[in-house]
Amino acid sequence: MAEAAQLPTRTETDSMGEMQVPADAYYGASTARAVLNFPISGFRLPRRLIRGLGLVKLAAARVNVRLGLLDARLGEAIAQAAQEVVDGKLDDHFPVDVYQTGSGTSSNMNVNEVLANRAAELLGGARGSRLVHPNDHVNLGQSSNDVFPTAIHVAVLEALHHDLRPVLVRLGAELDARSREWWEILKIGRTHLMDATPIRLGQEFGGYASQVHHAVRRIERTYGSLAELAIGGTAVGTGINTHPEFARRACAELSDLTGSEFREADNHFEAQGARDALVETSGQLRTIAVSLAKIANDVRWLGSGPRCGLGELELPAVQPGSSIMPGKVNPVVCESLVQVCAQVIGHDAAIAQGGLGGHFELNAMMPLMAYNLLESIRLLCNAAAAFADKCVAGLQPDADRCRDLIEHSLAMCTSLAPHIGYDAAARLAKKAYATHRTIREIAYEESGLPREEVDRLLDPASMTAPDAGRVGSGGT
């Protein structure tokens, strides 16, 4: 059998010697070594993180030129190449696996080499010519140990603010709309999965909307921690080999580039030795996931049936539900969201373990944390958008079913208790259950109250808000 044709290569060098690199690649020897060293998962850095690295290098090049540390011609070429990374034009040249060196050094060198070779090309040189040096020029005044955590913070804050937050705002608006539309629909409440006193369907959905509004605020609370950047700390937090003004100016440049307000870390040893802001952010995402799973599970329970379940809601039919049962339709969008929420909780566990990887002046589990955090944001964004658009927007209530369930609920006796006593009301409930009749029917006969008073007390709408004239035990 003839051997497969070998792709053309070029020779590049780093501090360890020569390496063969694909001829059309912008990366160099250090990246090629990392590709060989980490054939682990096939997962590459997320787009948001590649963009973050490009933004950091773009800011650094501009600041170094202004500080007089980098030749303007070289700096402009590096900045132009960095903009291409930011714009996603060079994504194919970032082949390093997520599970690499824990500081992200392999990926920092990957972006350094890509920018050096692309900048050299822009200046009329060849890839591999070292016309622009990946360390001396692109990485000037920087270290992987401050660049990579800075890029993570930039990437995560942008993903939260521009991707997830707008989706949650939209989902909250859809739930608010259902709450307003369905305010007059009365239904039975449930506690412990058992019948409780009546509520408004609009109240129930108002609760879901409030959960999502809280989720938006939880995202916003992470911004302050994520806005603190490690850039300027270089190797261990002391700022060795960087200009005293570099960090402040780089943060200002990143603020201008992104529209977010970034600032130099108050303490560079904290900013590089710990990844507490990422652990905090993941904890907020875990809370959001738990909240969304509650909503999705409630919606699919309320839509259970269509004839032998609760049946208070009709969910949009988006696809056939069974390969064997004709006509079956399942709450698949809800199920998708619940699965995503479970995965986000799993990611949070990995991120917490990553936070434990800070030893002395460096955390060495940053790529893992970055990947899982950005993946959680991506999954929540996509699943919440599908839930808003393909489920919540198309929900329809069954008001007749809701009304019927209320009338047959034994919990209706609760509103009688302040007038006839808890024990007497309990006896009515037991008899109604044993005789398969309603509380209203038994109360007409045995409560001792006038028929009109029974009807007034058993009016479901009157049970959906506090009433000074109806005070008694609240139930459970």
Protein Blocks (a to p, Z undefined) as FASTA:
>chain_A
ZZdddddddddddfkbccdddfkbmbdfklmmmmmmmmmnopacdfklmmmmmmmmmmmm
mmmmmnopacfklmmmmmmmmmmmmnopmmmmmmbcfblcfklmmmmmmmmmmmmmmmmm
mnopaehklmacfklmmmgoiafklmmmmmmmmmmmmmmmmmmmmmmmmmmmmmmmmmmm
mmmpccdddeehiacddddfklmmmmmmmmmmmmmmmmmmmmmmmmpcfehjlmnonopa
iafklmmmmmmmmmmmnopacdddfblklmmmpcklmmmmmmmmmmmmmmmmmmmmmmmm
mmgcjklmnolaccddfbdfbfklghiacdfklmmmmmmmmmmmmmmmmmmmmmmmpghj
bccklmmmmmmmmmmmmmmmmmmmmmmmmmmmmgccdfklmmmmmmmpmklmmmmmmmno
jklmmmmmmmmmmnopafklmmmmmnopafklmmmmmmmklmmcccfklgcdebZZ
